[in-house]
Amino acid sequence: MTPLPAPGKGLYSPIEPYDNGMLQAGDGNLVYWETCGNPRGKPAVVLHGGPGSGCTQWHRRLFDPASYRIVLFDQRNCGRSRPHAGDPDVDLANNNTANLIADIELLRQHVGIEQWLVLGGSWGCALALAYAEQQPSRVSELLLFGITTGRRAEFDWLFRGGVAAFFPDQWERLLAVLPAAERNSDVVEAYSRLLHDRDGDVRQRAAYEWCLWESATPAWPPAGGLAPRFKDPAFAMGFARIVTHYVRHDAWIEDGALLRDAACLTGIPGVMVNGRFDFQSPIGNAWALKRVWPRAKLVIVEDAGHAGDNPRITRELVRATDRFAAVSG
């Protein structure tokens, strides 16, 4: 079992931003960003999951505010960024991985940082890998959790019936919303159509059921019911629309490319944290990445699933940021 860190190595105390704003990212997008911690500290940027979740105070508290200059932002069309995908009239055509990477670089230049630690979890892990492989000179370290590598098989596992072997009742409920003729088709495509239906009630029902499915798999032991964050209908709608948008397109990542191109990470130290019982991101993902990125340290957290706010996963993330804080920014 992975040992717990020493007492007192949990989350840092809550902090507030000392600067924030809206970045004009093109295509009519305004991307919310904020910085907190020490303006002269080691730079770090947080890439949240989802896609479509947005950053939270929990992300800020993974870093010692005396040591880090912490940059957070909400990816296109979610969180505090505008326009928000919760509005069914918002077109997501320009929301894709290439543009998110461009947004990260635009933000880096805007806040005047040459190189930063990149933290990403779940979808944010895949995005962090894609960014680091495209801009390795801008990344001082990578801290990843809930490891994803953007492969088609990973999307199929979570959204096309793979993990349903462990959650058959929740999967059956997800399918039951679909017309009978579509229950053996691509579930993601079918839900995407419902989420764009002209009838608002149809859209809301689809968002609720999609988010109920998303609620079933992160925790260990598994939790029942709708996760608290999805109880806001606008958040649930935006999240469901963005996730299905990305999954339909395999996140615009060539199958296997992030593992194939991992040689770009040779000069970047990293830590990967994964729960032993992570149903969303099975530990085999992390194992595959470790084989092609041997410089990274893999920490397997026993008795943990996918949720980053599991106390054991949180403590390992804080241990990693504390360790990297000793490396000059």
C-alpha positions as a Python dict, from the first residue, in 0.01 Angstrom:
ca = {
    (1, 'M'): (0, 0, 0),
    (2, 'T'): (123, 349, -83),
    (3, 'P'): (211, 510, 251),
    (4, 'L'): (25, 824, 352),
    (5, 'P'): (234, 1141, 373),
    (6, 'A'): (316, 1287, 709),
    (7, 'P'): (35, 1458, 900),
    (8, 'G'): (-29, 1812, 784),
    (9, 'K'): (44, 1731, 420),
    (10, 'G'): (-318, 1752, 311),
    (11, 'L'): (-470, 2044, 125),
    (12, 'Y'): (-331, 2390, 183),
    (13, 'S'): (-559, 2656, 331),
    (14, 'P'): (-808, 2823, 96),
    (15, 'I'): (-670, 3120, -97),
    (16, 'E'): (-819, 3381, -325),
    (17, 'P'): (-686, 3507, -660),
    (18, 'Y'): (-481, 3824, -665),
    (19, 'D'): (-545, 3874, -1036),
    (20, 'N'): (-796, 3747, -1289),
    (21, 'G'): (-956, 3835, -1619),
    (22, 'M'): (-1111, 3721, -1943),
    (23, 'L'): (-872, 3625, -2223),
    (24, 'Q'): (-989, 3693, -2577),
    (25, 'A'): (-915, 3358, -2740),
    (26, 'G'): (-1074, 3420, -3080),
    (27, 'D'): (-1390, 3279, -3236),
    (28, 'G'): (-1588, 3495, -2992),
    (29, 'N'): (-1450, 3305, -2690),
    (30, 'L'): (-1364, 3469, -2360),
    (31, 'V'): (-1157, 3236, -2141),
    (32, 'Y'): (-1163, 3303, -1767),
    (33, 'W'): (-825, 3292, -1591),
    (34, 'E'): (-691, 3369, -1246),
    (35, 'T'): (-362, 3370, -1058),
    (36, 'C'): (-308, 3314, -687),
    (37, 'G'): (-31, 3239, -443),
    (38, 'N'): (309, 3411, -459),
    (39, 'P'): (357, 3643, -762),
    (40, 'R'): (729, 3558, -749),
    (41, 'G'): (678, 3187, -688),
    (42, 'K'): (733, 2888, -911),
    (43, 'P'): (482, 2906, -1198),
    (44, 'A'): (221, 2629, -1232),
    (45, 'V'): (-88, 2593, -1448),
    (46, 'V'): (-389, 2370, -1383),
    (47, 'L'): (-573, 2186, -1662),
    (48, 'H'): (-909, 2071, -1530),
    (49, 'G'): (-1098, 1762, -1636),
    (50, 'G'): (-1429, 1686, -1797),
    (51, 'P'): (-1387, 1815, -2054),
    (52, 'G'): (-1620, 2085, -1932),
    (53, 'S'): (-1575, 2078, -1555),
    (54, 'G'): (-1402, 2408, -1484),
    (55, 'C'): (-1148, 2484, -1212),
    (56, 'T'): (-1233, 2487, -841),
    (57, 'Q'): (-1078, 2608, -517),
    (58, 'W'): (-963, 2249, -458),
    (59, 'H'): (-716, 2289, -744),
    (60, 'R'): (-567, 2600, -584),
    (61, 'R'): (-519, 2419, -253),
    (62, 'L'): (-289, 2154, -403),
    (63, 'F'): (-5, 2410, -402),
    (64, 'D'): (186, 2585, -125),
    (65, 'P'): (78, 2946, -186),
    (66, 'A'): (407, 3074, -48),
    (67, 'S'): (603, 2876, -305),
    (68, 'Y'): (389, 2883, -619),
    (69, 'R'): (243, 3129, -863),
    (70, 'I'): (-68, 2928, -952),
    (71, 'V'): (-252, 2992, -1279),
    (72, 'L'): (-596, 2842, -1331),
    (73, 'F'): (-838, 2882, -1620),
    (74, 'D'): (-1171, 2746, -1733),
    (75, 'Q'): (-1147, 2584, -2074),
    (76, 'R'): (-1363, 2710, -2358),
    (77, 'N'): (-1740, 2723, -2300),
    (78, 'C'): (-1736, 2601, -1937),
    (79, 'G'): (-1696, 2734, -1586),
    (80, 'R'): (-1672, 3112, -1594),
    (81, 'S'): (-1566, 3124, -1961),
    (82, 'R'): (-1811, 3260, -2211),
    (83, 'P'): (-2019, 3180, -2405),
    (84, 'H'): (-2125, 2884, -2189),
    (85, 'A'): (-2220, 2546, -2337),
    (86, 'G'): (-2520, 2534, -2102),
    (87, 'D'): (-2689, 2760, -2357),
    (88, 'P'): (-2813, 2522, -2630),
    (89, 'D'): (-2760, 2792, -2893),
    (90, 'V'): (-2384, 2804, -2830),
    (91, 'D'): (-2192, 2652, -3120),
    (92, 'L'): (-1906, 2425, -3008),
    (93, 'A'): (-1749, 2393, -3354),
    (94, 'N'): (-1433, 2580, -3246),
    (95, 'N'): (-1398, 2397, -2917),
    (96, 'N'): (-1136, 2131, -2983),
    (97, 'T'): (-804, 2010, -2847),
    (98, 'A'): (-590, 2212, -3087),
    (99, 'N'): (-764, 2532, -2983),
    (100, 'L'): (-734, 2446, -2613),
    (101, 'I'): (-359, 2404, -2659),
    (102, 'A'): (-349, 2739, -2838),
    (103, 'D'): (-544, 2893, -2548),
    (104, 'I'): (-289, 2758, -2298),
    (105, 'E'): (-4, 2915, -2493),
    (106, 'L'): (-191, 3243, -2531),
    (107, 'L'): (-250, 3250, -2157),
    (108, 'R'): (115, 3170, -2081),
    (109, 'Q'): (223, 3465, -2293),
    (110, 'H'): (-46, 3689, -2145),
    (111, 'V'): (69, 3633, -1786),
    (112, 'G'): (437, 3655, -1883),
    (113, 'I'): (559, 3307, -1788),
    (114, 'E'): (843, 3134, -1973),
    (115, 'Q'): (801, 2785, -1829),
    (116, 'W'): (559, 2627, -1584),
    (117, 'L'): (468, 2309, -1404),
    (118, 'V'): (158, 2160, -1568),
    (119, 'L'): (-96, 1976, -1352),
    (120, 'G'): (-377, 1784, -1519),
    (121, 'G'): (-626, 1521, -1409),
    (122, 'S'): (-851, 1289, -1610),
    (123, 'W'): (-924, 1473, -1937),
    (124, 'G'): (-679, 1736, -1812),
    (125, 'C'): (-411, 1465, -1813),
    (126, 'A'): (-459, 1394, -2184),
    (127, 'L'): (-462, 1768, -2254),
    (128, 'A'): (-144, 1815, -2049),
    (129, 'L'): (30, 1539, -2246),
    (130, 'A'): (-81, 1688, -2578),
    (131, 'Y'): (40, 2033, -2470),
    (132, 'A'): (373, 1906, -2333),
    (133, 'E'): (446, 1704, -2647),
    (134, 'Q'): (378, 2010, -2861),
    (135, 'Q'): (554, 2262, -2632),
    (136, 'P'): (811, 2063, -2428),
    (137, 'S'): (1035, 2366, -2369),
    (138, 'R'): (749, 2540, -2186),
    (139, 'V'): (693, 2259, -1935),
    (140, 'S'): (919, 2232, -1629),
    (141, 'E'): (738, 1931, -1476),
    (142, 'L'): (420, 1730, -1530),
    (143, 'L'): (194, 1623, -1245),
    (144, 'L'): (-85, 1396, -1371),
    (145, 'F'): (-363, 1203, -1202),
    (146, 'G'): (-647, 982, -1323),
    (147, 'I'): (-428, 896, -1619),
    (148, 'T'): (-576, 923, -1969),
    (149, 'T'): (-388, 913, -2299),
    (150, 'G'): (-661, 995, -2550),
    (151, 'R'): (-689, 652, -2710),
    (152, 'R'): (-1012, 541, -2876),
    (153, 'A'): (-1022, 235, -2650),
    (154, 'E'): (-1028, 462, -2344),
    (155, 'F'): (-1330, 653, -2473),
    (156, 'D'): (-1502, 327, -2564),
    (157, 'W'): (-1433, 185, -2219),
    (158, 'L'): (-1607, 467, -2038),
    (159, 'F'): (-1873, 578, -2285),
    (160, 'R'): (-1951, 284, -2513),
    (161, 'G'): (-2013, 2, -2270),
    (162, 'G'): (-1677, -124, -2144),
    (163, 'V'): (-1708, -25, -1779),
    (164, 'A'): (-2078, -114, -1793),
    (165, 'A'): (-1971, -465, -1690),
    (166, 'F'): (-1919, -318, -1341),
    (167, 'F'): (-2223, -87, -1349),
    (168, 'P'): (-2490, -278, -1546),
    (169, 'D'): (-2788, -119, -1371),
    (170, 'Q'): (-2665, 238, -1428),
    (171, 'W'): (-2576, 156, -1790),
    (172, 'E'): (-2918, 7, -1853),
    (173, 'R'): (-3079, 325, -1721),
    (174, 'L'): (-2861, 535, -1953),
    (175, 'L'): (-2974, 328, -2252),
    (176, 'A'): (-3340, 330, -2147),
    (177, 'V'): (-3371, 700, -2234),
    (178, 'L'): (-3287, 628, -2598),
    (179, 'P'): (-3541, 517, -2855),
    (180, 'A'): (-3542, 137, -2875),
    (181, 'A'): (-3391, 143, -3224),
    (182, 'E'): (-3086, 336, -3100),
    (183, 'R'): (-2994, 131, -2794),
    (184, 'N'): (-2752, -84, -2992),
    (185, 'S'): (-2604, 214, -3175),
    (186, 'D'): (-2329, 455, -3067),
    (187, 'V'): (-2455, 584, -2732),
    (188, 'V'): (-2246, 900, -2756),
    (189, 'E'): (-2391, 994, -3094),
    (190, 'A'): (-2742, 918, -2973),
    (191, 'Y'): (-2706, 1135, -2662),
    (192, 'S'): (-2548, 1414, -2863),
    (193, 'R'): (-2864, 1424, -3075),
    (194, 'L'): (-3083, 1438, -2765),
    (195, 'L'): (-2872, 1717, -2618),
    (196, 'H'): (-2937, 1919, -2933),
    (197, 'D'): (-3308, 1840, -2958),
    (198, 'R'): (-3545, 2132, -3016),
    (199, 'D'): (-3747, 2029, -2710),
    (200, 'G'): (-3594, 2173, -2392),
    (201, 'D'): (-3740, 1895, -2178),
    (202, 'V'): (-3571, 1634, -2397),
    (203, 'R'): (-3239, 1816, -2364),
    (204, 'Q'): (-3266, 1846, -1987),
    (205, 'R'): (-3359, 1479, -1943),
    (206, 'A'): (-3062, 1375, -2158),
    (207, 'A'): (-2824, 1597, -1959),
    (208, 'Y'): (-2953, 1460, -1630),
    (209, 'E'): (-2920, 1096, -1734),
    (210, 'W'): (-2575, 1150, -1885),
    (211, 'C'): (-2452, 1317, -1566),
    (212, 'L'): (-2612, 1046, -1353),
    (213, 'W'): (-2397, 795, -1545),
    (214, 'E'): (-2090, 1015, -1498),
    (215, 'S'): (-2167, 1019, -1123),
    (216, 'A'): (-2159, 640, -1092),
    (217, 'T'): (-1795, 568, -1172),
    (218, 'P'): (-1550, 814, -1006),
    (219, 'A'): (-1558, 716, -640),
    (220, 'W'): (-1430, 411, -457),
    (221, 'P'): (-1638, 262, -309),
    (222, 'P'): (-1888, 369, -579),
    (223, 'A'): (-2140, 632, -475),
    (224, 'G'): (-2506, 633, -569),
    (225, 'G'): (-2716, 917, -704),
    (226, 'L'): (-2631, 1240, -880),
    (227, 'A'): (-2301, 1406, -786),
    (228, 'P'): (-2355, 1747, -622),
    (229, 'R'): (-2186, 1941, -903),
    (230, 'F'): (-2446, 1817, -1153),
    (231, 'K'): (-2742, 1952, -955),
    (232, 'D'): (-2701, 2286, -1133),
    (233, 'P'): (-2893, 2228, -1460),
    (234, 'A'): (-2679, 2477, -1657),
    (235, 'F'): (-2359, 2307, -1542),
    (236, 'A'): (-2499, 1962, -1624),
    (237, 'M'): (-2610, 2071, -1971),
    (238, 'G'): (-2279, 2236, -2053),
    (239, 'F'): (-2080, 1941, -1921),
    (240, 'A'): (-2283, 1681, -2112),
    (241, 'R'): (-2267, 1881, -2436),
    (242, 'I'): (-1890, 1931, -2417),
    (243, 'V'): (-1809, 1572, -2316),
    (244, 'T'): (-2017, 1420, -2596),
    (245, 'H'): (-1871, 1674, -2840),
    (246, 'Y'): (-1518, 1563, -2754),
    (247, 'V'): (-1588, 1191, -2736),
    (248, 'R'): (-1767, 1192, -3074),
    (249, 'H'): (-1444, 1324, -3227),
    (250, 'D'): (-1202, 1112, -3019),
    (251, 'A'): (-1086, 1447, -2879),
    (252, 'W'): (-919, 1519, -3216),
    (253, 'I'): (-623, 1309, -3099),
    (254, 'E'): (-487, 1048, -3339),
    (255, 'D'): (-533, 705, -3183),
    (256, 'G'): (-221, 619, -2983),
    (257, 'A'): (-40, 942, -3074),
    (258, 'L'): (23, 1061, -2719),
    (259, 'L'): (200, 736, -2632),
    (260, 'R'): (379, 723, -2967),
    (261, 'D'): (518, 1074, -2922),
    (262, 'A'): (612, 1039, -2556),
    (263, 'A'): (980, 1069, -2647),
    (264, 'C'): (910, 1444, -2643),
    (265, 'L'): (874, 1411, -2265),
    (266, 'T'): (1226, 1274, -2212),
    (267, 'G'): (1353, 1596, -2059),
    (268, 'I'): (1050, 1654, -1838),
    (269, 'P'): (1032, 1504, -1488),
    (270, 'G'): (689, 1390, -1385),
    (271, 'V'): (469, 1222, -1129),
    (272, 'M'): (161, 1016, -1215),
    (273, 'V'): (-96, 938, -945),
    (274, 'N'): (-365, 676, -1008),
    (275, 'G'): (-614, 500, -786),
    (276, 'R'): (-596, 122, -783),
    (277, 'F'): (-974, 106, -832),
    (278, 'D'): (-1009, 385, -1088),
    (279, 'F'): (-1297, 271, -1310),
    (280, 'Q'): (-1282, 575, -1536),
    (281, 'S'): (-907, 561, -1596),
    (282, 'P'): (-792, 204, -1534),
    (283, 'I'): (-441, 178, -1403),
    (284, 'G'): (-332, 13, -1728),
    (285, 'N'): (-337, 360, -1887),
    (286, 'A'): (-74, 481, -1641),
    (287, 'W'): (127, 163, -1689),
    (288, 'A'): (133, 211, -2066),
    (289, 'L'): (247, 572, -2026),
    (290, 'K'): (514, 479, -1773),
    (291, 'R'): (667, 232, -2022),
    (292, 'V'): (726, 507, -2279),
    (293, 'W'): (808, 781, -2024),
    (294, 'P'): (1043, 606, -1779),
    (295, 'R'): (1148, 931, -1613),
    (296, 'A'): (803, 967, -1460),
    (297, 'K'): (729, 830, -1115),
    (298, 'L'): (408, 628, -1091),
    (299, 'V'): (228, 636, -757),
    (300, 'I'): (-48, 378, -719),
    (301, 'V'): (-292, 475, -447),
    (302, 'E'): (-462, 178, -287),
    (303, 'D'): (-828, 202, -182),
    (304, 'A'): (-890, 491, -422),
    (305, 'G'): (-1083, 540, -741),
    (306, 'H'): (-1087, 821, -996),
    (307, 'A'): (-1194, 1117, -781),
    (308, 'G'): (-900, 1348, -726),
    (309, 'D'): (-1044, 1475, -399),
    (310, 'N'): (-1005, 1132, -241),
    (311, 'P'): (-787, 1217, 64),
    (312, 'R'): (-513, 971, -33),
    (313, 'I'): (-490, 1097, -390),
    (314, 'T'): (-500, 1457, -271),
    (315, 'R'): (-213, 1393, -29),
    (316, 'E'): (0, 1236, -304),
    (317, 'L'): (-62, 1536, -528),
    (318, 'V'): (39, 1774, -251),
    (319, 'R'): (349, 1565, -181),
    (320, 'A'): (441, 1603, -549),
    (321, 'T'): (387, 1981, -560),
    (322, 'D'): (590, 2015, -240),
    (323, 'R'): (869, 1811, -396),
    (324, 'F'): (869, 2014, -718),
    (325, 'A'): (856, 2342, -525),
    (326, 'A'): (1218, 2279, -426),
    (327, 'V'): (1313, 2297, -796),
    (328, 'S'): (1372, 2657, -902),
    (329, 'G'): (1105, 2800, -1130),
}
